[in-house]
Amino acid sequence: MLSALSALLVFQLIGEVLARSLGLPIPGPVIGMILLFVTLLVRGGPGEELQTTSQNLLQHLSLLFVLAGTGIILETSVGRGRWCARAG
């Protein structure tokens, strides 16, 4: 599991480095995901360990949205009075 998780993070890092060094308007994780997809196409699919690790991450993906949802709710309550610019 650790090697598969490391592989996912390495592809994300490679994508981030490419996006920043080339000044691409595409986020680094998206580039890393495309590179991972191409690599898996060439290899003939994911290995058992990568497949198991990915399934485990997808099962707990909703937990990652808790922090983002909390941030959005906090920002909307703070910025509720700032939605439109005041004239004058």
MOPAC internal coordinates of N, CA, C and O (Angstrom, degrees):
PM7 1SCF
backbone

  N    0.0000 0     0.00 0     0.00 0    0    0    0
  C    1.4454 1     0.00 0     0.00 0    1    0    0
  C    1.5242 1   110.45 1     0.00 0    2    1    0
  O    1.2310 1   120.23 1   142.12 1    3    2    1
  N    1.3197 1   117.16 1   -37.88 1    3    2    1
  C    1.4543 1   120.39 1  -178.32 1    5    3    2
  C    1.5245 1   111.68 1   -66.64 1    6    5    3
  O    1.2310 1   120.08 1   140.93 1    7    6    5
  N    1.3140 1   117.45 1   -39.07 1    7    6    5
  C    1.4645 1   119.51 1  -179.99 1    9    7    6
  C    1.5276 1   111.13 1   -69.68 1   10    9    7
  O    1.2310 1   120.07 1   143.90 1   11   10    9
  N    1.3289 1   117.47 1   -36.10 1   11   10    9
  C    1.4644 1   120.04 1   178.47 1   13   11   10
  C    1.5221 1   110.69 1   -69.01 1   14   13   11
  O    1.2310 1   120.30 1   138.96 1   15   14   13
  N    1.3212 1   117.04 1   -41.04 1   15   14   13
  C    1.4591 1   120.76 1   177.26 1   17   15   14
  C    1.5222 1   110.53 1   -65.34 1   18   17   15
  O    1.2310 1   120.63 1   142.31 1   19   18   17
  N    1.3188 1   116.39 1   -37.69 1   19   18   17
  C    1.4673 1   120.86 1   176.37 1   21   19   18
  C    1.5242 1   110.75 1   -63.68 1   22   21   19
  O    1.2310 1   120.40 1   139.72 1   23   22   21
  N    1.3245 1   116.84 1   -40.28 1   23   22   21
  C    1.4655 1   120.05 1   178.52 1   25   23   22
  C    1.5247 1   111.03 1   -63.14 1   26   25   23
  O    1.2310 1   120.16 1   138.56 1   27   26   25
  N    1.3215 1   117.30 1   -41.44 1   27   26   25
  C    1.4684 1   120.45 1   178.08 1   29   27   26
  C    1.5238 1   111.17 1   -62.58 1   30   29   27
  O    1.2310 1   120.75 1   137.46 1   31   30   29
  N    1.3222 1   116.17 1   -42.54 1   31   30   29
  C    1.4612 1   119.91 1  -179.95 1   33   31   30
  C    1.5227 1   112.01 1   -70.51 1   34   33   31
  O    1.2310 1   120.00 1   146.23 1   35   34   33
  N    1.3301 1   117.61 1   -33.77 1   35   34   33
  C    1.4631 1   120.75 1   177.59 1   37   35   34
  C    1.5226 1   110.36 1   -65.77 1   38   37   35
  O    1.2310 1   120.09 1   138.58 1   39   38   37
  N    1.3231 1   117.44 1   -41.42 1   39   38   37
  C    1.4709 1   119.44 1   177.44 1   41   39   38
  C    1.5228 1   110.87 1   -65.35 1   42   41   39
  O    1.2310 1   120.09 1   143.44 1   43   42   41
  N    1.3193 1   117.43 1   -36.56 1   43   42   41
  C    1.4522 1   119.88 1   176.44 1   45   43   42
  C    1.5265 1   110.56 1   -65.41 1   46   45   43
  O    1.2310 1   120.24 1   138.84 1   47   46   45
  N    1.3283 1   117.15 1   -41.16 1   47   46   45
  C    1.4532 1   121.67 1   178.33 1   49   47   46
  C    1.5284 1   111.24 1   -63.80 1   50   49   47
  O    1.2310 1   120.10 1   136.42 1   51   50   49
  N    1.3241 1   117.41 1   -43.58 1   51   50   49
  C    1.4630 1   120.96 1   178.77 1   53   51   50
  C    1.5285 1   109.90 1   -61.43 1   54   53   51
  O    1.2310 1   120.52 1   136.83 1   55   54   53
  N    1.3182 1   116.61 1   -43.17 1   55   54   53
  C    1.4592 1   120.06 1   178.01 1   57   55   54
  C    1.5195 1   112.09 1   -62.92 1   58   57   55
  O    1.2310 1   120.52 1   139.96 1   59   58   57
  N    1.3222 1   116.61 1   -40.04 1   59   58   57
  C    1.4646 1   120.94 1   179.09 1   61   59   58
  C    1.5280 1   111.10 1   -65.63 1   62   61   59
  O    1.2310 1   120.77 1   137.30 1   63   62   61
  N    1.3150 1   116.14 1   -42.70 1   63   62   61
  C    1.4697 1   120.40 1   178.53 1   65   63   62
  C    1.5258 1   110.33 1   -63.32 1   66   65   63
  O    1.2310 1   120.22 1   135.64 1   67   66   65
  N    1.3286 1   117.18 1   -44.36 1   67   66   65
  C    1.4690 1   120.06 1   178.61 1   69   67   66
  C    1.5219 1   111.92 1   -63.43 1   70   69   67
  O    1.2310 1   120.16 1   136.92 1   71   70   69
  N    1.3212 1   117.31 1   -43.08 1   71   70   69
  C    1.4690 1   120.88 1  -178.84 1   73   71   70
  C    1.5220 1   111.32 1   -63.26 1   74   73   71
  O    1.2310 1   120.72 1   137.88 1   75   74   73
  N    1.3189 1   116.23 1   -42.12 1   75   74   73
  C    1.4684 1   119.56 1  -178.05 1   77   75   74
  C    1.5250 1   112.25 1   -75.87 1   78   77   75
  O    1.2310 1   120.31 1   139.02 1   79   78   77
  N    1.3229 1   117.01 1   -40.98 1   79   78   77
  C    1.4647 1   119.31 1  -176.92 1   81   79   78
  C    1.5220 1   112.26 1   -72.40 1   82   81   79
  O    1.2310 1   119.84 1   146.64 1   83   82   81
  N    1.3214 1   117.91 1   -33.36 1   83   82   81
  C    1.4593 1   120.96 1  -179.87 1   85   83   82
  C    1.5254 1   112.62 1   -94.55 1   86   85   83
  O    1.2310 1   120.30 1   174.62 1   87   86   85
  N    1.3257 1   117.02 1    -5.38 1   87   86   85
  C    1.4598 1   120.52 1   179.90 1   89   87   86
  C    1.5145 1   112.82 1    66.33 1   90   89   87
  O    1.2310 1   120.20 1  -143.48 1   91   90   89
  N    1.3063 1   117.21 1    36.52 1   91   90   89
  C    1.4583 1   121.12 1  -177.99 1   93   91   90
  C    1.5257 1   111.26 1   -78.01 1   94   93   91
  O    1.2310 1   120.16 1   -34.93 1   95   94   93
  N    1.3363 1   117.31 1   145.07 1   95   94   93
  C    1.4612 1   119.77 1   179.37 1   97   95   94
  C    1.5296 1   113.39 1   -80.70 1   98   97   95
  O    1.2310 1   120.16 1  -176.74 1   99   98   97
  N    1.3265 1   117.30 1     3.26 1   99   98   97
  C    1.4652 1   122.67 1  -179.45 1  101   99   98
  C    1.5255 1   107.91 1   -96.03 1  102  101   99
  O    1.2310 1   119.50 1   -44.94 1  103  102  101
  N    1.3331 1   118.56 1   135.06 1  103  102  101
  C    1.4658 1   119.97 1   179.05 1  105  103  102
  C    1.5329 1   112.09 1   -61.35 1  106  105  103
  O    1.2310 1   121.00 1   -33.48 1  107  106  105
  N    1.3182 1   115.69 1   146.52 1  107  106  105
  C    1.4553 1   121.97 1  -178.74 1  109  107  106
  C    1.5174 1   114.35 1   -57.07 1  110  109  107
  O    1.2310 1   119.19 1   135.90 1  111  110  109
  N    1.3387 1   119.14 1   -44.10 1  111  110  109
  C    1.4616 1   118.77 1   178.96 1  113  111  110
  C    1.5313 1   113.55 1   -61.36 1  114  113  111
  O    1.2310 1   120.33 1   149.29 1  115  114  113
  N    1.3268 1   116.97 1   -30.71 1  115  114  113
  C    1.4734 1   119.87 1   177.89 1  117  115  114
  C    1.5284 1   109.71 1   -69.86 1  118  117  115
  O    1.2310 1   120.62 1   138.48 1  119  118  117
  N    1.3193 1   116.42 1   -41.52 1  119  118  117
  C    1.4656 1   120.02 1   176.99 1  121  119  118
  C    1.5272 1   109.91 1   -63.43 1  122  121  119
  O    1.2310 1   120.41 1   137.63 1  123  122  121
  N    1.3328 1   116.82 1   -42.37 1  123  122  121
  C    1.4549 1   120.32 1   177.59 1  125  123  122
  C    1.5185 1   112.38 1   -62.09 1  126  125  123
  O    1.2310 1   120.56 1   142.07 1  127  126  125
  N    1.3339 1   116.53 1   -37.93 1  127  126  125
  C    1.4633 1   120.31 1   178.83 1  129  127  126
  C    1.5312 1   110.61 1   -66.82 1  130  129  127
  O    1.2310 1   120.40 1   141.85 1  131  130  129
  N    1.3215 1   116.84 1   -38.15 1  131  130  129
  C    1.4677 1   120.42 1   177.28 1  133  131  130
  C    1.5304 1   110.32 1   -65.81 1  134  133  131
  O    1.2310 1   120.64 1   137.43 1  135  134  133
  N    1.3252 1   116.38 1   -42.57 1  135  134  133
  C    1.4711 1   119.85 1   177.59 1  137  135  134
  C    1.5287 1   111.78 1   -63.76 1  138  137  135
  O    1.2310 1   120.50 1   140.34 1  139  138  137
  N    1.3263 1   116.65 1   -39.66 1  139  138  137
  C    1.4662 1   120.51 1   176.53 1  141  139  138
  C    1.5199 1   110.41 1   -63.77 1  142  141  139
  O    1.2310 1   120.23 1   138.64 1  143  142  141
  N    1.3239 1   117.16 1   -41.36 1  143  142  141
  C    1.4553 1   121.01 1   179.23 1  145  143  142
  C    1.5282 1   111.09 1   -62.19 1  146  145  143
  O    1.2310 1   120.76 1   135.08 1  147  146  145
  N    1.3266 1   116.15 1   -44.92 1  147  146  145
  C    1.4717 1   120.10 1   179.09 1  149  147  146
  C    1.5329 1   110.20 1   -63.84 1  150  149  147
  O    1.2310 1   120.50 1   138.75 1  151  150  149
  N    1.3151 1   116.65 1   -41.25 1  151  150  149
  C    1.4666 1   120.46 1   178.25 1  153  151  150
  C    1.5285 1   111.23 1   -62.05 1  154  153  151
  O    1.2310 1   120.70 1   137.62 1  155  154  153
  N    1.3285 1   116.28 1   -42.38 1  155  154  153
  C    1.4665 1   119.49 1   179.21 1  157  155  154
  C    1.5253 1   111.76 1   -68.39 1  158  157  155
  O    1.2310 1   120.14 1   147.50 1  159  158  157
  N    1.3309 1   117.34 1   -32.50 1  159  158  157
  C    1.4694 1   119.97 1   175.35 1  161  159  158
  C    1.5245 1   110.76 1   -64.48 1  162  161  159
  O    1.2310 1   120.83 1   137.54 1  163  162  161
  N    1.3266 1   116.03 1   -42.46 1  163  162  161
  C    1.4663 1   120.59 1  -178.96 1  165  163  162
  C    1.5288 1   110.27 1   -67.62 1  166  165  163
  O    1.2310 1   120.20 1   140.10 1  167  166  165
  N    1.3390 1   117.21 1   -39.90 1  167  166  165
  C    1.4662 1   121.42 1  -178.55 1  169  167  166
  C    1.5256 1   112.82 1   -77.82 1  170  169  167
  O    1.2310 1   119.82 1   165.58 1  171  170  169
  N    1.2978 1   117.95 1   -14.42 1  171  170  169
  C    1.4564 1   119.93 1  -179.64 1  173  171  170
  C    1.5144 1   114.12 1    91.87 1  174  173  171
  O    1.2310 1   119.94 1  -159.65 1  175  174  173
  N    1.3148 1   117.71 1    20.35 1  175  174  173
  C    1.4574 1   121.31 1   177.25 1  177  175  174
  C    1.5146 1   112.09 1   117.57 1  178  177  175
  O    1.2310 1   120.84 1    -9.93 1  179  178  177
  N    1.3142 1   116.00 1   170.07 1  179  178  177
  C    1.4657 1   119.24 1  -179.06 1  181  179  178
  C    1.5176 1   111.72 1   -77.15 1  182  181  179
  O    1.2310 1   121.25 1   -26.80 1  183  182  181
  N    1.3074 1   115.21 1   153.20 1  183  182  181
  C    1.4572 1   120.30 1   173.99 1  185  183  182
  C    1.5184 1   109.84 1   -75.32 1  186  185  183
  O    1.2310 1   121.11 1    -8.46 1  187  186  185
  N    1.3109 1   115.49 1   171.54 1  187  186  185
  C    1.4707 1   120.49 1  -177.91 1  189  187  186
  C    1.5257 1   111.51 1   -62.22 1  190  189  187
  O    1.2310 1   120.42 1   139.03 1  191  190  189
  N    1.3342 1   116.81 1   -40.97 1  191  190  189
  C    1.4613 1   120.14 1  -178.00 1  193  191  190
  C    1.5302 1   111.65 1   -67.32 1  194  193  191
  O    1.2310 1   120.25 1   137.16 1  195  194  193
  N    1.3342 1   117.12 1   -42.84 1  195  194  193
  C    1.4629 1   120.64 1   178.25 1  197  195  194
  C    1.5252 1   110.81 1   -65.41 1  198  197  195
  O    1.2310 1   120.45 1   141.69 1  199  198  197
  N    1.3028 1   116.74 1   -38.31 1  199  198  197
  C    1.4515 1   120.96 1   179.21 1  201  199  198
  C    1.5337 1   111.20 1   -65.43 1  202  201  199
  O    1.2310 1   120.23 1   136.41 1  203  202  201
  N    1.3164 1   117.17 1   -43.59 1  203  202  201
  C    1.4633 1   121.34 1   178.85 1  205  203  202
  C    1.5229 1   111.44 1   -65.59 1  206  205  203
  O    1.2310 1   120.53 1   136.46 1  207  206  205
  N    1.3240 1   116.60 1   -43.54 1  207  206  205
  C    1.4591 1   120.59 1   179.38 1  209  207  206
  C    1.5174 1   111.03 1   -64.11 1  210  209  207
  O    1.2310 1   120.24 1   137.83 1  211  210  209
  N    1.3131 1   117.14 1   -42.17 1  211  210  209
  C    1.4605 1   120.84 1   178.86 1  213  211  210
  C    1.5214 1   111.38 1   -64.02 1  214  213  211
  O    1.2310 1   120.11 1   139.29 1  215  214  213
  N    1.3123 1   117.39 1   -40.71 1  215  214  213
  C    1.4686 1   120.73 1   177.74 1  217  215  214
  C    1.5292 1   110.63 1   -62.43 1  218  217  215
  O    1.2310 1   120.25 1   138.28 1  219  218  217
  N    1.3207 1   117.14 1   -41.72 1  219  218  217
  C    1.4655 1   120.66 1   178.57 1  221  219  218
  C    1.5238 1   111.53 1   -64.50 1  222  221  219
  O    1.2310 1   120.28 1   139.14 1  223  222  221
  N    1.3252 1   117.07 1   -40.86 1  223  222  221
  C    1.4597 1   120.08 1   177.74 1  225  223  222
  C    1.5265 1   111.37 1   -64.90 1  226  225  223
  O    1.2310 1   120.45 1   138.53 1  227  226  225
  N    1.3207 1   116.74 1   -41.47 1  227  226  225
  C    1.4654 1   120.33 1   179.96 1  229  227  226
  C    1.5224 1   111.97 1   -66.87 1  230  229  227
  O    1.2310 1   119.91 1   147.71 1  231  230  229
  N    1.3285 1   117.77 1   -32.29 1  231  230  229
  C    1.4612 1   120.55 1   178.37 1  233  231  230
  C    1.5229 1   111.52 1   -65.55 1  234  233  231
  O    1.2310 1   120.32 1   149.16 1  235  234  233
  N    1.3268 1   116.99 1   -30.84 1  235  234  233
  C    1.4581 1   120.99 1  -177.13 1  237  235  234
  C    1.5320 1   112.12 1  -106.86 1  238  237  235
  O    1.2310 1   120.07 1  -163.46 1  239  238  237
  N    1.3139 1   117.48 1    16.54 1  239  238  237
  C    1.4600 1   121.46 1  -177.47 1  241  239  238
  C    1.5215 1   112.29 1   -63.10 1  242  241  239
  O    1.2310 1   120.19 1   147.06 1  243  242  241
  N    1.3143 1   117.25 1   -32.94 1  243  242  241
  C    1.4648 1   119.69 1  -178.26 1  245  243  242
  C    1.5231 1   111.81 1   -63.30 1  246  245  243
  O    1.2310 1   119.71 1   153.00 1  247  246  245
  N    1.3217 1   118.16 1   -27.00 1  247  246  245
  C    1.4627 1   120.68 1   177.86 1  249  247  246
  C    1.5218 1   111.95 1   -64.83 1  250  249  247
  O    1.2310 1   120.23 1   150.27 1  251  250  249
  N    1.3280 1   117.17 1   -29.73 1  251  250  249
  C    1.4536 1   120.45 1   179.50 1  253  251  250
  C    1.5280 1   112.10 1   -70.82 1  254  253  251
  O    1.2310 1   120.26 1   156.97 1  255  254  253
  N    1.3265 1   117.11 1   -23.03 1  255  254  253
  C    1.4580 1   120.21 1  -179.34 1  257  255  254
  C    1.5238 1   112.41 1   -83.63 1  258  257  255
  O    1.2310 1   119.50 1   169.22 1  259  258  257
  N    1.3135 1   118.56 1   -10.78 1  259  258  257
  C    1.4659 1   121.05 1   179.44 1  261  259  258
  C    1.5233 1   109.85 1   -63.50 1  262  261  259
  O    1.2310 1   120.13 1   133.48 1  263  262  261
  N    1.3284 1   117.35 1   -46.52 1  263  262  261
  C    1.4645 1   120.52 1   179.99 1  265  263  262
  C    1.5190 1   111.85 1   -65.19 1  266  265  263
  O    1.2310 1   120.24 1   137.83 1  267  266  265
  N    1.3262 1   117.14 1   -42.17 1  267  266  265
  C    1.4582 1   120.23 1   179.31 1  269  267  266
  C    1.5298 1   110.66 1   -65.17 1  270  269  267
  O    1.2310 1   120.34 1   137.32 1  271  270  269
  N    1.3164 1   116.96 1   -42.68 1  271  270  269
  C    1.4676 1   120.49 1   178.68 1  273  271  270
  C    1.5137 1   112.06 1   -63.98 1  274  273  271
  O    1.2310 1   120.37 1   140.42 1  275  274  273
  N    1.3223 1   116.90 1   -39.58 1  275  274  273
  C    1.4599 1   120.75 1   177.61 1  277  275  274
  C    1.5269 1   110.71 1   -64.11 1  278  277  275
  O    1.2310 1   120.48 1   137.88 1  279  278  277
  N    1.3175 1   116.69 1   -42.12 1  279  278  277
  C    1.4636 1   120.42 1   177.82 1  281  279  278
  C    1.5129 1   112.54 1   -62.68 1  282  281  279
  O    1.2310 1   120.25 1   139.43 1  283  282  281
  N    1.3215 1   117.13 1   -40.57 1  283  282  281
  C    1.4599 1   120.58 1   179.05 1  285  283  282
  C    1.5227 1   110.53 1   -65.51 1  286  285  283
  O    1.2310 1   120.19 1   136.89 1  287  286  285
  N    1.3187 1   117.23 1   -43.11 1  287  286  285
  C    1.4658 1   120.45 1   179.88 1  289  287  286
  C    1.5259 1   110.48 1   -64.23 1  290  289  287
  O    1.2310 1   120.10 1   137.61 1  291  290  289
  N    1.3281 1   117.42 1   -42.39 1  291  290  289
  C    1.4613 1   120.18 1   178.54 1  293  291  290
  C    1.5192 1   111.78 1   -64.53 1  294  293  291
  O    1.2310 1   120.20 1   138.56 1  295  294  293
  N    1.3233 1   117.23 1   -41.44 1  295  294  293
  C    1.4633 1   120.35 1  -179.50 1  297  295  294
  C    1.5227 1   111.91 1   -67.48 1  298  297  295
  O    1.2310 1   119.84 1   142.63 1  299  298  297
  N    1.3192 1   117.92 1   -37.37 1  299  298  297
  C    1.4682 1   118.76 1  -179.97 1  301  299  298
  C    1.5171 1   110.81 1   -70.80 1  302  301  299
  O    1.2310 1   120.07 1   146.82 1  303  302  301
  N    1.3255 1   117.48 1   -33.18 1  303  302  301
  C    1.4640 1   118.14 1   178.98 1  305  303  302
  C    1.5307 1   110.60 1   -73.20 1  306  305  303
  O    1.2310 1   120.00 1   145.75 1  307  306  305
  N    1.3256 1   117.60 1   -34.25 1  307  306  305
  C    1.4607 1   120.49 1   177.94 1  309  307  306
  C    1.5220 1   110.38 1   -72.90 1  310  309  307
  O    1.2310 1   120.42 1   138.03 1  311  310  309
  N    1.3203 1   116.80 1   -41.97 1  311  310  309
  C    1.4622 1   120.63 1  -175.58 1  313  311  310
  C    1.5107 1   114.89 1   -91.53 1  314  313  311
  O    1.2310 1   119.77 1  -167.19 1  315  314  313
  N    1.3083 1   118.05 1    12.81 1  315  314  313
  C    1.4680 1   120.99 1  -176.73 1  317  315  314
  C    1.5268 1   111.52 1   -59.76 1  318  317  315
  O    1.2310 1   119.62 1   144.11 1  319  318  317
  N    1.2910 1   118.34 1   -35.89 1  319  318  317
  C    1.4539 1   121.34 1  -179.27 1  321  319  318
  C    1.5079 1   113.91 1   -84.57 1  322  321  319
  O    1.2310 1   120.06 1   177.04 1  323  322  321
  N    1.3044 1   117.50 1    -2.96 1  323  322  321
  C    1.4759 1   120.79 1  -175.98 1  325  323  322
  C    1.5232 1   113.03 1  -111.16 1  326  325  323
  O    1.2310 1   119.29 1  -158.27 1  327  326  325
  N    1.3040 1   118.96 1    21.73 1  327  326  325
  C    1.4562 1   120.98 1  -174.29 1  329  327  326
  C    1.5227 1   113.10 1   -69.42 1  330  329  327
  O    1.2310 1   119.84 1   144.28 1  331  330  329
  N    1.2967 1   117.91 1   -35.72 1  331  330  329
  C    1.4837 1   118.86 1   179.72 1  333  331  330
  C    1.5150 1   109.06 1  -125.82 1  334  333  331
  O    1.2310 1   121.31 1   -29.00 1  335  334  333
  N    1.3212 1   115.09 1   151.00 1  335  334  333
  C    1.4554 1   120.76 1   179.79 1  337  335  334
  C    1.5350 1   109.26 1   -75.66 1  338  337  335
  O    1.2310 1   121.17 1   -37.04 1  339  338  337
  N    1.2884 1   115.36 1   142.96 1  339  338  337
  C    1.4592 1   119.87 1  -179.66 1  341  339  338
  C    1.5370 1   109.25 1   -93.57 1  342  341  339
  O    1.2310 1   121.00 1   -45.84 1  343  342  341
  N    1.2992 1   115.69 1   134.16 1  343  342  341
  C    1.4562 1   121.06 1   179.24 1  345  343  342
  C    1.5224 1   109.31 1   -84.52 1  346  345  343
  O    1.2310 1   121.28 1   -39.33 1  347  346  345
  N    1.3175 1   115.15 1   140.67 1  347  346  345
  C    1.4571 1   119.57 1   172.78 1  349  347  346
  C    1.4240 1   112.39 1    91.73 1  350  349  347
  O    1.2310 1   120.10 1   180.00 1  351  350  349

